[in-house]
Amino acid sequence: MFDVPPPPTPVERLLHLAGQYTQHNDALDLLLRTTAPSKPGTHADSALRLATDTQSAIKAIQSERLYESVELTETVMRLQQLAFLATASADLQARPARGLTALAPEAAVSCAVTLASETRRRRWASAPTADHRLTAVQRDALTEIARGHVVTGSSLDREFTRSREPKVLLSTLRALEEKGLAERTAKSAHPAYIGGPPQHRVHLTAPGITSLASVIELPPARPSAAPTTTPRTLPATTPAAARSR
């Protein structure tokens, strides 16, 4: 019998969805910077696929039959809004369409965080085992990659990374790539400056999505408390001793 991989969890679906929105936005960015004429509705098929995939993610969440909560309800509502915006963007020109999906990757990751927290809180026994190979820095880097915040490029034959806070260093990215958790798509992101070459978008691999999904909702490890100094107790002074000073 062949080993069939388990279906992705709803959290993994949302992290994958965030990557799809990032790729869609990157394609629109490159389209807006090209001088070649584009066909009407070039991005429409991609936008409609995103809307369909977002609705599929919603159904996957609902199929978990988690107890209703404000957090869970708001997560589903945000995803419904993403599906609506993606559908609406299919009927627009590239520039206004880009604005409708601009924040979609971050929104999808935010929904993944909330869903992971709710799932772990309600079904702790069946929660995925945290990937302890990840350092705190690597975990933050995977989250920033999932949000679509990390690209790489080169200048004067030197590689560099571009990201938001927290910064993702090139050494951290290379460590994730060695573990098979992240990869780059060459020349797929908008240039760093007008007239410059496209940058390389960093994406999560399938194992990277699984690893991040296992730790994304966990609180960061707290640093150990600094040792405290016990105040020195002064010896008691008698009235006679005080008068003799």
N, C-alpha and C positions, 0 to 999 in steps of 0.2 A: 504494500500500500504506500502511496505517496504521502509525504507529510504536507498537509495543507496549512499554510500560515493562518493564524486567527485573524478575523476581520478587524480593521482598525477600531479603536475605541472612539467614542464621540469627541474626547479631548484631542486625540490624534487627528481626527477628521478636521477639527477647527484649526489646528496648527498647519495642516496641509492646505486648508482653504486660505489661510493667511499668505502662504507662499504663492498660491495661484493668483491672488489679488496683486501681489507684488510684481509678478511676471506680467500681468495685464497692464499695470500702471507703467512698468518699464517700456513695454511695447508702445504705449501711447506717447511716452516721453520721446522715444526715438522717432516716432512718426511725426511729432510736432517739430522736430529739428531737421527733418529731411526736406530737401528742395524738390524732390521728385513728386509728381502728382500721385495722390493715393485714390483708390477707388472709394466711392461713397459707402459708408457703413463698414469700412475695413475692420473696425473693432467690434462690430455688433455681435458677430457670432461668439467671440470670446466673452463679451459681457453677458449674453444670454446663458452661456454655459456656466458662468459664475453664479448667476441667479439660480439656476437649477441645482448646482452643487450646494449652494447655501441652504436651499429648501431641503435637500437630502440630509444635510447636517442637522437641521431642525428636527426632522423625523427621527434621526438616530438618537437625539437627546430625549425626545418624547417616548421612544420605545424603551428607554431605561426605566421608565415609570418611577422616577424619584418622587418623594413627597414634595408637594408644591411649597415653594417659598418665594419670598419677594425677590431674592437674588436670582433664582432659577427663572422666574417669570420675566424679569428684566433682561436676562440673557437671551431668552427666546425672542423677546420684542426687538432687541438690538439686531439680532440676526435677520429677523423679518424686515427690518429697515434696510439692512445691507442688500437683501434680495431685491427689495423695491428700487433702491438706488441703482443697482446693477442693471435691472430691467429698463429703467428710465434712461440710463446712459446709452443704451443701444440705439436710441432714436435721435441722439444728439451728434453734433460735430465733435471732433477729437478733443478740442480744448475744453469746452464745457463738460464733456463726458469725463475727462480726466479729473475734474474737480469733484464729481460725484463719488468717485471711488478712491479719492486720495487718502482718506483715513481708514479705509477698509482693513488693511493688514493689521494695524494696531487694534482696531475694534475686535477683529477675530481672535487675536491673542488674548485680549482682555476677557473675552467671553470664555476662552479656554481656561484661563486662570480661575475664574469664578466657578465654572463647571467642575474643574478638578477639585477645588476646595469643597464644593457641595457633595461631590461623589465620595471623597475621602471621609468627610464628616459623617455621612449617612451609611457608608458601606466600608468601614475601615478594614474589615477582615479580607475583603476582596480587592482592596486597592493595590495598584501595581507596586512592585518592589522598587524603591528608589535606586537609581544608578549611582552607586557610591564611587565610581571611577571619576566622576566630575568634581572638580574643585569649584569653589564659589565663583571664581573668576570665569571659569569655563561655562558654568551654568548661566551667569549673566550674559556671556557672549552668545550662547545659543538663543536666549530670549531676544536679544537685540537682532540677531539674524532672522528670527521668526517674524519680527516686527517689520522687516524690510529696511533696516537702518544701516546695513553694512555692505560696502563695496570695496574693491581693491583696484589699484592702478599702478602706474610706474612713472617715474620722472628721473631723467638722467641715469637710466639703467638701475634705478633703485625702486623696489616695491614699497607700497604704502597701503594702509587701510584708511578708510573714511567711515566714521560712525558718529553717533550722538553719545551723550553720556548715559551709562558708563562707557568709556572708550574701549574698543576692542583692538588689542594690539596684534601686530602681525604674528608674533610668536604664539599668542593664544590661538589664533586662527589656524596656524600650521599644526598645532597640537591636536585640534579638533579634526582637521583633515586627516592626520595620521591615524586617528581612531575611527575614521570613516563616518563621522557625524556631520560634516559640512563639506560643501563643494562649491566651486565657482563656475558660473556660466560666462564665458568670455564675451566681452563687448556687448553686453545685454542691457546695461544701465546707462543713464544719461551722462554726458561728459562732465568733467569737473569744471570746465570753463568753456565759454563760447568758442566754437571752432576746434575744440580739443577732441581726442578720440573717445569713444564710448568706454565706460569703466566696466569692470567685471562684477556682476552681482553675486553675492554669497548666499547660498540657499542651504537649508537643512536637508540631509539625506533622509531616507526612510528610517534607518537606525537612529539618526539624530532626532527625528520627531518622536520616536519611541522613548529615547532617553530623556528628552526635555519633558515629555508628558508625565514621566514618573516623578519629576521633582518640581514642576513649575509652580505648584501651589504650596510647597513647603516653605516655612519661614526660614530665613537665612540663619546659619549657625551663629550663635551669639559668642562673642569673645569672652574668654574666662575673665572673671572679675579680678581687678588688680588687688594685690595683697594690701591689706590695711595695716596701719600701725596702731598698736594699742597705746593710748596715752599713758605716760608715766605718772604714777600716783605719788604725790609729794608726801613725805612723812608728816605725821600729825605734829603740831606745835603746841606745847603747853603754855599757859599764861606766864609761867616763870621763865621759860626759855625765851619767850618773846620779849620780856622786860630786860633780859640780860644782853640783848643785841644792841 
